[in-house]
């Protein structure tokens, strides 16, 4: 409710500011802009009677708003209402007249005049600024009701709109509060395709993503439990067999050591995967560079011992062989890819560096299209139900270094492409 109140007050403040700006524009600035048009009408109004003005000015024929001065041969005659229009002697008035039509200031008032020279006579008509003030007051009187009605209509529209906006924001807040609530049912229908609807759709997508990540994590826990349980069960069984004298100690210890090595690899993989989270907060992990050729040759030397039956080949077709990142990060990337390759390669593993891309190829079986997009997804099983933690490490490490990796089924075999 507080959100709605604050939002309404903010919008109301904006409406009031807009109203003040409109009022200032219409009631203050506009009349000033129109003053030249008023003055043009005043001069026309003053010029017309000058044709009939004579030295014997008849008060009954004189507009009380306009006074007249008649000068001939140095003799000055003025209408009897001159003091009512302006309390200033006629001679003093004539000193302020410097053009055919004009105005002058006297005692904080503006006076307008028009003149006409007819042979030996000089005629002047003069009036004060009551006409301009009257016109300005008339504009204000006409605009004020219109502005009030406009303000009221704006307030009604803004009130209805802000209530609708606050309701939609409250709905979005409820959705965010229920992101982890599987029983929450969203029945709100967005009629307007605006930014709030886009935000609503984004929340739906976020909820779906969080749900998928939760499923992936649950699957990861199951896979980790299974992967750790199996070698531990084997180790326990062989220890018991050795203690019971069923298994000779030398063979049993050899198998136990193999299972411990498997466990060690899995533990290191999990630790490295967790370490990548902390890499995100570091600023210098991308500052270094590494010659990828040296690392490729070192990694192949290691894996040749495991698969001596496979032909290992490196083709360097690019003069630029340095890549962003540290030696440890690229060792993790290369070793995890090649660890995957030695399980599936038949006769050949080929690595090509070209156009600042690294392509890893093996002639093993193609990957099922259904799992091709999930090869590097954390917490998902990959080929033949394998846990796939190593490929997750590859993807995450490359993303930290602003590289990408993709998998492509070839006519014979598959390729991993880093670019």
Kinemage of the C-alpha trace (Angstrom):
@kinemage 1
@onewidth
@group {chain A} dominant
@subgroup {mainchain}
@vectorlist {calphas} color= white
{ca unk a 1} P 0.000 0.000 0.000
{ca unk a 2} L 2.940 2.285 0.736
{ca unk a 3} L 4.268 1.701 -2.770
{ca unk a 4} L 0.948 2.752 -4.272
{ca unk a 5} L 0.789 5.891 -2.095
{ca unk a 6} L 4.317 6.960 -2.995
{ca unk a 7} L 3.776 6.299 -6.675
{ca unk a 8} L 0.555 8.317 -6.686
{ca unk a 9} L 2.253 11.217 -4.912
{ca unk a 10} L 5.113 11.219 -7.406
{ca unk a 11} L 2.774 11.265 -10.389
{ca unk a 12} L 0.571 13.890 -8.743
{ca unk a 13} L 3.630 16.076 -8.191
{ca unk a 14} L 4.532 15.779 -11.863
{ca unk a 15} L 0.963 16.707 -12.866
{ca unk a 16} L 1.023 19.774 -10.589
{ca unk a 17} L 4.359 20.868 -12.045
{ca unk a 18} L 2.945 20.469 -15.552
{ca unk a 19} L -0.129 22.474 -14.525
{ca unk a 20} L 2.032 25.291 -13.127
{ca unk a 21} L 4.080 25.353 -16.326
{ca unk a 22} L 0.913 25.506 -18.428
{ca unk a 23} L -0.502 28.255 -16.217
{ca unk a 24} L 2.697 30.300 -16.431
{ca unk a 25} L 2.778 29.836 -20.196
{ca unk a 26} L -0.884 30.654 -20.814
{ca unk a 27} L -1.575 33.251 -18.135
{ca unk a 28} L 1.730 35.144 -17.901
{ca unk a 29} L 3.882 34.587 -20.956
{ca unk a 30} L 1.069 34.543 -23.536
{ca unk a 31} L -0.380 37.964 -22.565
{ca unk a 32} L 3.085 39.492 -22.804
{ca unk a 33} L 3.533 37.982 -26.245
{ca unk a 34} L 0.184 39.455 -27.295
{ca unk a 35} L 1.040 43.009 -26.132
{ca unk a 36} L 2.271 44.107 -29.610
{ca unk a 37} L -1.101 43.094 -31.070
{ca unk a 38} L -2.947 45.047 -28.347
{ca unk a 39} L -0.810 48.113 -29.005
{ca unk a 40} L -1.484 47.930 -32.733
{ca unk a 41} L -5.225 48.043 -32.009
{ca unk a 42} L -4.709 50.953 -29.598
{ca unk a 43} L -2.889 53.030 -32.222
{ca unk a 44} L -5.636 52.388 -34.749
{ca unk a 45} L -8.187 53.308 -32.082
{ca unk a 46} L -6.342 56.576 -31.346
{ca unk a 47} L -5.682 57.561 -34.970
{ca unk a 48} L -9.262 57.499 -36.261
{ca unk a 49} L -10.775 60.447 -34.267
{ca unk a 50} L -7.895 62.830 -35.087
{ca unk a 51} L -9.533 63.786 -38.394
{ca unk a 52} L -12.452 65.483 -36.602
{ca unk a 53} L -10.533 67.091 -33.744
{ca unk a 54} L -10.625 70.919 -33.852
{ca unk a 55} L -9.568 73.690 -31.555
{ca unk a 56} L -13.107 73.817 -30.118
{ca unk a 57} L -13.090 70.306 -28.671
{ca unk a 58} L -16.643 69.239 -27.659
{ca unk a 59} L -16.639 67.069 -24.566
{ca unk a 60} L -19.881 65.381 -25.501
{ca unk a 61} L -18.233 63.896 -28.540
{ca unk a 62} L -15.072 62.780 -26.770
{ca unk a 63} L -14.443 59.235 -25.521
{ca unk a 64} L -13.690 59.480 -21.802
{ca unk a 65} L -10.873 56.937 -22.238
{ca unk a 66} L -9.098 59.149 -24.768
{ca unk a 67} L -7.900 62.720 -24.260
{ca unk a 68} L -6.957 65.135 -27.036
{ca unk a 69} L -4.482 67.973 -27.447
{ca unk a 70} L -4.771 70.532 -30.220
{ca unk a 71} L -1.878 72.891 -30.967
{ca unk a 72} L -1.928 75.741 -33.511
{ca unk a 73} L 0.357 78.780 -33.763
{ca unk a 74} L 1.742 78.027 -30.286
{ca unk a 75} L -1.726 77.983 -28.760
{ca unk a 76} L -2.577 74.685 -27.004
{ca unk a 77} L -6.089 73.402 -26.374
{ca unk a 78} L -6.866 70.138 -24.549
{ca unk a 79} L -9.991 68.163 -23.826
{ca unk a 80} L -11.500 68.502 -20.374
{ca unk a 81} L -10.881 64.802 -19.582
{ca unk a 82} L -7.092 65.106 -19.974
{ca unk a 83} L -6.534 65.120 -16.196
{ca unk a 84} L -8.686 61.978 -15.878
{ca unk a 85} L -6.626 60.140 -18.465
{ca unk a 86} L -3.234 61.449 -17.328
{ca unk a 87} L -2.521 63.932 -14.556
{ca unk a 88} L 0.086 65.849 -16.508
{ca unk a 89} L 0.008 69.291 -18.209
{ca unk a 90} L -0.427 69.327 -21.965
{ca unk a 91} L 2.930 71.043 -22.526
{ca unk a 92} L 4.694 68.337 -20.513
{ca unk a 93} L 2.892 65.650 -22.485
{ca unk a 94} L 4.034 67.143 -25.788
{ca unk a 95} L 7.642 66.931 -24.597
{ca unk a 96} L 7.270 63.130 -24.266
{ca unk a 97} L 5.913 62.746 -27.790
{ca unk a 98} L 8.681 61.899 -30.239
{ca unk a 99} L 7.005 60.001 -33.085
{ca unk a 100} L 3.722 59.580 -34.909
{ca unk a 101} L 2.666 56.629 -32.730
{ca unk a 102} L 4.292 55.622 -29.469
{ca unk a 103} L 4.170 55.253 -25.718
{ca unk a 104} L 5.890 56.562 -22.593
{ca unk a 105} L 6.037 55.727 -18.894
{ca unk a 106} L 4.723 57.994 -16.158
{ca unk a 107} L 4.164 57.058 -12.498
{ca unk a 108} L 4.329 53.287 -13.162
{ca unk a 109} L 1.747 53.539 -15.914
{ca unk a 110} L 2.143 53.266 -19.671
{ca unk a 111} L 0.485 55.857 -21.915
{ca unk a 112} L -0.121 55.461 -25.635
{ca unk a 113} L -0.442 58.308 -28.119
{ca unk a 114} L -1.060 58.973 -31.772
{ca unk a 115} L -0.376 62.240 -33.624
{ca unk a 116} L -1.421 63.951 -36.815
{ca unk a 117} L -0.062 67.097 -38.360
{ca unk a 118} L -2.579 68.989 -40.506
{ca unk a 119} L -1.092 72.120 -42.084
{ca unk a 120} L -0.456 74.528 -39.240
{ca unk a 121} L -2.167 72.402 -36.584
{ca unk a 122} L -0.804 69.506 -34.517
{ca unk a 123} L -3.220 67.008 -33.042
{ca unk a 124} L -2.552 64.402 -30.336
{ca unk a 125} L -4.781 61.642 -28.955
{ca unk a 126} L -3.643 59.906 -25.753
{ca unk a 127} L -4.881 57.102 -23.531
{ca unk a 128} L -3.590 55.043 -20.610
{ca unk a 129} L -2.918 51.265 -20.397
{ca unk a 130} L -6.363 50.373 -19.012
{ca unk a 131} L -7.167 48.654 -22.315
{ca unk a 132} L -4.095 46.384 -22.133
{ca unk a 133} L -4.764 45.576 -18.497
{ca unk a 134} L -8.387 44.871 -19.264
{ca unk a 135} L -7.449 42.510 -22.088
{ca unk a 136} L -4.936 40.715 -19.849
{ca unk a 137} L -7.574 40.340 -17.119
{ca unk a 138} L -10.076 39.046 -19.684
{ca unk a 139} L -7.583 36.395 -20.834
{ca unk a 140} L -6.933 35.296 -17.267
{ca unk a 141} L -10.655 35.202 -16.557
{ca unk a 142} L -11.264 33.080 -19.661
{ca unk a 143} L -8.302 30.753 -19.126
{ca unk a 144} L -8.662 30.102 -15.420
{ca unk a 145} L -11.842 27.945 -15.598
{ca unk a 146} L -10.381 26.048 -18.561
{ca unk a 147} L -7.159 25.387 -16.657
{ca unk a 148} L -9.042 24.264 -13.544
{ca unk a 149} L -11.201 21.858 -15.542
{ca unk a 150} L -8.104 20.586 -17.343
{ca unk a 151} L -6.327 20.013 -14.034
{ca unk a 152} L -9.293 18.102 -12.615
{ca unk a 153} L -9.496 15.902 -15.711
{ca unk a 154} L -5.749 15.265 -15.543
{ca unk a 155} L -6.029 14.331 -11.866
{ca unk a 156} L -8.859 11.886 -12.582
{ca unk a 157} L -6.939 10.285 -15.461
{ca unk a 158} L -3.690 10.137 -13.482
{ca unk a 159} L -5.458 8.685 -10.439
{ca unk a 160} L -7.021 5.885 -12.481
{ca unk a 161} L -3.788 5.245 -14.366
{ca unk a 162} L -1.613 5.264 -11.223
{ca unk a 163} L -3.984 2.845 -9.493
{ca unk a 164} L -3.736 0.499 -12.470
{ca unk a 165} L 0.061 0.920 -12.558
{ca unk a 166} L 0.369 0.276 -8.823
{ca unk a 167} L -1.768 -2.857 -9.162
{ca unk a 168} L 0.464 -4.205 -11.925
{ca unk a 169} L 3.618 -3.410 -9.933
{ca unk a 170} L 2.127 -5.178 -6.908
{ca unk a 171} L 1.411 -8.181 -9.133
{ca unk a 172} L 5.041 -8.222 -10.297
{ca unk a 173} L 6.207 -8.032 -6.674
{ca unk a 174} L 3.978 -10.998 -5.810
{ca unk a 175} L 5.484 -12.965 -8.687
{ca unk a 176} L 9.023 -12.219 -7.496
{ca unk a 177} L 8.079 -13.163 -3.917
{ca unk a 178} L 6.712 -16.498 -5.198
{ca unk a 179} L 9.579 -17.450 -7.493
{ca unk a 180} L 10.261 -20.535 -5.394
{ca unk a 181} L 6.585 -21.321 -4.790
{ca unk a 182} L 5.492 -24.128 -7.080
{ca unk a 183} L 1.851 -23.744 -5.989
{ca unk a 184} L 1.629 -20.077 -7.025
{ca unk a 185} L -0.861 -19.561 -9.867
{ca unk a 186} L -0.626 -16.381 -11.907
{ca unk a 187} L -4.085 -15.349 -13.141
{ca unk a 188} L -3.308 -11.724 -13.969
{ca unk a 189} L -3.977 -10.789 -17.593
{ca unk a 190} L -1.916 -7.989 -19.115
{ca unk a 191} L -4.048 -6.057 -21.584
{ca unk a 192} L -1.303 -3.613 -22.547
{ca unk a 193} L 1.817 -4.784 -24.332
{ca unk a 194} L 4.132 -2.371 -22.516
{ca unk a 195} L 7.381 -2.473 -20.542
{ca unk a 196} L 5.666 -3.991 -17.497
{ca unk a 197} L 4.450 -6.887 -19.617
{ca unk a 198} L 8.013 -7.350 -20.880
{ca unk a 199} L 9.176 -7.396 -17.253
{ca unk a 200} L 6.424 -9.891 -16.401
{ca unk a 201} L 7.607 -12.182 -19.208
{ca unk a 202} L 11.209 -11.788 -18.025
{ca unk a 203} L 10.179 -12.894 -14.524
{ca unk a 204} L 8.453 -15.945 -16.031
{ca unk a 205} L 11.617 -16.807 -17.951
{ca unk a 206} L 13.742 -16.286 -14.832
{ca unk a 207} L 11.473 -18.585 -12.839
{ca unk a 208} L 11.743 -21.227 -15.557
{ca unk a 209} L 15.536 -20.865 -15.598
{ca unk a 210} L 15.739 -21.155 -11.808
{ca unk a 211} L 13.535 -24.230 -11.937
{ca unk a 212} L 15.811 -25.830 -14.539
{ca unk a 213} L 18.905 -24.969 -12.523
{ca unk a 214} L 17.346 -26.553 -9.465
{ca unk a 215} L 16.681 -29.709 -11.476
{ca unk a 216} L 20.277 -29.669 -12.750
{ca unk a 217} L 21.608 -29.314 -9.201
{ca unk a 218} L 19.458 -32.183 -7.963
{ca unk a 219} L 20.715 -34.296 -10.849
{ca unk a 220} L 24.283 -33.257 -10.041
{ca unk a 221} L 23.914 -34.347 -6.412
{ca unk a 222} L 22.596 -37.712 -7.546
{ca unk a 223} L 25.431 -38.117 -10.057
{ca unk a 224} L 28.083 -37.074 -7.553
{ca unk a 225} L 26.652 -39.466 -4.973
{ca unk a 226} L 26.709 -42.279 -7.521
{ca unk a 227} L 30.203 -41.464 -8.813
{ca unk a 228} L 31.626 -41.344 -5.285
{ca unk a 229} L 29.664 -44.293 -3.982
{ca unk a 230} L 30.869 -46.719 -6.652
{ca unk a 231} L 34.662 -46.428 -6.070
{ca unk a 232} L 34.137 -46.251 -2.293
{ca unk a 233} L 32.121 -49.485 -2.439
{ca unk a 234} L 34.869 -51.147 -4.500
{ca unk a 235} L 37.568 -49.946 -2.085
{ca unk a 236} L 35.613 -51.165 0.933
{ca unk a 237} L 34.942 -54.556 -0.727
{ca unk a 238} L 38.617 -55.134 -1.563
{ca unk a 239} L 39.747 -54.096 1.915
{ca unk a 240} L 37.328 -56.607 3.432
{ca unk a 241} L 38.431 -59.241 0.918
{ca unk a 242} L 42.099 -58.699 1.825
{ca unk a 243} L 41.304 -58.856 5.543
{ca unk a 244} L 39.362 -62.121 5.031
{ca unk a 245} L 42.203 -63.586 2.951
{ca unk a 246} L 39.961 -63.991 -0.105
{ca unk a 247} L 41.986 -61.512 -2.201
{ca unk a 248} L 45.778 -61.337 -2.343
{ca unk a 249} L 47.109 -58.061 -0.963
{ca unk a 250} L 49.136 -56.981 -4.016
{ca unk a 251} L 46.240 -57.243 -6.509
{ca unk a 252} L 43.783 -55.734 -4.052
{ca unk a 253} L 45.963 -52.730 -3.284
{ca unk a 254} L 46.472 -52.135 -7.000
{ca unk a 255} L 42.710 -51.972 -7.603
{ca unk a 256} L 42.226 -49.821 -4.480
{ca unk a 257} L 44.848 -47.379 -5.787
{ca unk a 258} L 43.067 -47.187 -9.168
{ca unk a 259} L 39.772 -46.362 -7.469
{ca unk a 260} L 41.458 -43.749 -5.266
{ca unk a 261} L 42.933 -42.136 -8.408
{ca unk a 262} L 39.425 -41.952 -9.880
{ca unk a 263} L 38.148 -40.329 -6.703
{ca unk a 264} L 41.026 -37.862 -6.725
{ca unk a 265} L 40.236 -36.798 -10.293
{ca unk a 266} L 36.582 -36.234 -9.398
{ca unk a 267} L 37.489 -34.255 -6.271
{ca unk a 268} L 39.922 -32.058 -8.222
{ca unk a 269} L 37.253 -31.454 -10.864
{ca unk a 270} L 34.730 -30.366 -8.246
{ca unk a 271} L 37.274 -28.105 -6.543
{ca unk a 272} L 38.248 -26.512 -9.849
{ca unk a 273} L 34.588 -25.996 -10.809
{ca unk a 274} L 34.040 -24.250 -7.485
{ca unk a 275} L 37.226 -22.226 -7.997
{ca unk a 276} L 35.823 -20.776 -11.234
{ca unk a 277} L 33.155 -18.974 -9.188
{ca unk a 278} L 35.855 -17.026 -7.388
{ca unk a 279} L 37.672 -16.246 -10.637
{ca unk a 280} L 34.738 -14.020 -11.629
{ca unk a 281} L 35.624 -11.557 -8.872
{ca unk a 282} L 39.245 -11.304 -9.986
{ca unk a 283} L 40.329 -8.707 -12.525
{ca unk a 284} L 43.700 -10.097 -13.561
{ca unk a 285} L 42.850 -13.645 -14.669
{ca unk a 286} L 42.495 -12.467 -18.302
{ca unk a 287} L 45.543 -10.209 -18.291
{ca unk a 288} L 48.052 -12.981 -19.043
{ca unk a 289} L 48.611 -14.861 -22.303
{ca unk a 290} L 49.834 -18.346 -23.083
{ca unk a 291} L 51.395 -20.004 -26.127
{ca unk a 292} L 48.805 -22.670 -26.870
{ca unk a 293} L 51.184 -24.800 -29.001
{ca unk a 294} L 53.461 -25.627 -26.064
{ca unk a 295} L 50.504 -26.661 -23.909
{ca unk a 296} L 48.982 -28.795 -26.684
{ca unk a 297} L 52.240 -30.663 -27.151
{ca unk a 298} L 52.615 -31.258 -23.395
{ca unk a 299} L 49.035 -32.535 -23.085
{ca unk a 300} L 49.371 -34.882 -26.057
{ca unk a 301} L 52.551 -36.304 -24.547
{ca unk a 302} L 50.584 -37.238 -21.432
{ca unk a 303} L 47.598 -38.772 -23.229
{ca unk a 304} L 49.713 -40.736 -25.738
{ca unk a 305} L 50.690 -43.030 -22.894
{ca unk a 306} L 47.032 -43.881 -22.272
{ca unk a 307} L 46.061 -44.349 -25.931
{ca unk a 308} L 49.215 -45.339 -27.794
{ca unk a 309} L 46.998 -46.987 -30.434
{ca unk a 310} L 45.660 -43.580 -31.535
{ca unk a 311} L 47.355 -41.323 -34.070
{ca unk a 312} L 47.909 -37.901 -32.471
{ca unk a 313} L 48.389 -34.909 -34.789
{ca unk a 314} L 48.788 -31.120 -34.346
{ca unk a 315} L 48.420 -28.734 -37.330
{ca unk a 316} L 49.474 -25.128 -36.686
{ca unk a 317} L 48.075 -23.035 -39.562
{ca unk a 318} L 48.128 -19.678 -37.785
{ca unk a 319} L 50.990 -17.358 -36.846
{ca unk a 320} L 49.009 -16.066 -33.864
{ca unk a 321} L 49.143 -18.861 -31.279
{ca unk a 322} L 48.823 -16.832 -28.058
{ca unk a 323} L 45.512 -16.909 -26.170
{ca unk a 324} L 44.192 -15.065 -23.139
{ca unk a 325} L 44.401 -16.788 -19.770
{ca unk a 326} L 46.776 -18.617 -17.470
{ca unk a 327} L 48.578 -21.912 -17.951
{ca unk a 328} L 46.423 -23.615 -15.291
{ca unk a 329} L 43.183 -22.558 -16.972
{ca unk a 330} L 44.215 -23.765 -20.436
{ca unk a 331} L 45.598 -27.003 -19.020
{ca unk a 332} L 42.189 -27.646 -17.459
{ca unk a 333} L 40.476 -26.898 -20.788
{ca unk a 334} L 42.744 -29.056 -22.959
{ca unk a 335} L 43.040 -31.950 -20.492
{ca unk a 336} L 39.290 -32.204 -19.986
{ca unk a 337} L 38.635 -32.244 -23.737
{ca unk a 338} L 41.324 -34.853 -24.387
{ca unk a 339} L 40.128 -36.930 -21.415
{ca unk a 340} L 36.789 -37.081 -23.154
{ca unk a 341} L 38.423 -37.909 -26.507
{ca unk a 342} L 40.455 -40.890 -25.334
{ca unk a 343} L 37.251 -42.641 -24.277
{ca unk a 344} L 35.682 -42.429 -27.728
{ca unk a 345} L 38.447 -41.983 -30.344
{ca unk a 346} L 39.001 -44.989 -32.577
{ca unk a 347} L 42.215 -44.310 -34.473
{ca unk a 348} L 42.778 -40.557 -34.719
{ca unk a 349} L 42.860 -37.354 -32.653
{ca unk a 350} L 43.704 -34.163 -34.524
{ca unk a 351} L 44.144 -30.610 -33.184
{ca unk a 352} L 44.159 -27.655 -35.606
{ca unk a 353} L 45.006 -24.014 -34.797
{ca unk a 354} L 43.764 -21.726 -37.566
{ca unk a 355} L 42.265 -18.204 -37.736
{ca unk a 356} L 42.674 -17.912 -33.967
{ca unk a 357} L 40.492 -20.973 -33.479
{ca unk a 358} L 41.363 -24.311 -31.951
{ca unk a 359} L 39.582 -27.356 -33.394
{ca unk a 360} L 39.782 -30.686 -31.550
{ca unk a 361} L 38.728 -33.655 -33.699
{ca unk a 362} L 38.381 -37.363 -32.999
{ca unk a 363} L 37.026 -40.112 -35.226
{ca unk a 364} L 34.742 -41.553 -32.569
{ca unk a 365} L 30.943 -41.960 -32.844
{ca unk a 366} L 28.653 -39.003 -33.512
{ca unk a 367} L 26.756 -37.442 -30.616
{ca unk a 368} L 22.999 -37.818 -30.335
{ca unk a 369} L 21.366 -34.581 -31.518
{ca unk a 370} L 19.106 -34.631 -28.443
{ca unk a 371} L 22.054 -34.105 -26.088
{ca unk a 372} L 24.286 -32.094 -28.424
{ca unk a 373} L 23.111 -28.746 -26.988
{ca unk a 374} L 23.553 -29.990 -23.404
{ca unk a 375} L 27.083 -31.297 -23.769
{ca unk a 376} L 28.561 -28.465 -21.683
{ca unk a 377} L 25.600 -27.886 -19.396
{ca unk a 378} L 26.500 -28.366 -15.727
{ca unk a 379} L 24.769 -31.123 -13.770
{ca unk a 380} L 23.610 -33.001 -16.882
{ca unk a 381} L 24.669 -36.410 -18.090
{ca unk a 382} L 26.290 -36.587 -21.465
{ca unk a 383} L 27.347 -39.362 -23.796
{ca unk a 384} L 26.472 -42.879 -22.599
{ca unk a 385} L 25.163 -41.451 -19.309
{ca unk a 386} L 28.548 -39.992 -18.293
{ca unk a 387} L 28.468 -37.251 -15.696
{ca unk a 388} L 30.078 -34.639 -18.000
{ca unk a 389} L 31.651 -32.508 -15.250
{ca unk a 390} L 34.857 -32.067 -17.265
{ca unk a 391} L 33.041 -30.483 -20.208
{ca unk a 392} L 31.240 -28.157 -17.800
{ca unk a 393} L 34.659 -27.007 -16.609
{ca unk a 394} L 35.709 -26.412 -20.217
{ca unk a 395} L 32.658 -24.240 -20.933
{ca unk a 396} L 32.868 -22.200 -17.738
{ca unk a 397} L 36.609 -21.556 -18.037
{ca unk a 398} L 36.333 -20.439 -21.665
{ca unk a 399} L 33.465 -18.092 -20.823
{ca unk a 400} L 35.602 -16.448 -18.155
{ca unk a 401} L 38.248 -15.835 -20.839
{ca unk a 402} L 35.648 -14.499 -23.328
{ca unk a 403} L 35.926 -17.542 -25.597
{ca unk a 404} L 33.225 -19.953 -26.690
{ca unk a 405} L 33.138 -23.664 -27.464
{ca unk a 406} L 30.781 -25.614 -29.699
{ca unk a 407} L 30.380 -29.240 -30.766
{ca unk a 408} L 29.867 -30.342 -34.338
{ca unk a 409} L 29.102 -33.800 -35.708
{ca unk a 410} L 31.331 -34.522 -38.684
{ca unk a 411} L 30.717 -37.108 -41.387
{ca unk a 412} L 33.019 -39.335 -39.381
{ca unk a 413} L 33.676 -38.296 -35.810
{ca unk a 414} L 33.095 -35.056 -33.918
{ca unk a 415} L 34.824 -31.664 -33.525
{ca unk a 416} L 35.092 -29.331 -30.557
{ca unk a 417} L 35.703 -25.764 -31.757
{ca unk a 418} L 37.069 -23.004 -29.504
{ca unk a 419} L 36.793 -19.477 -30.903
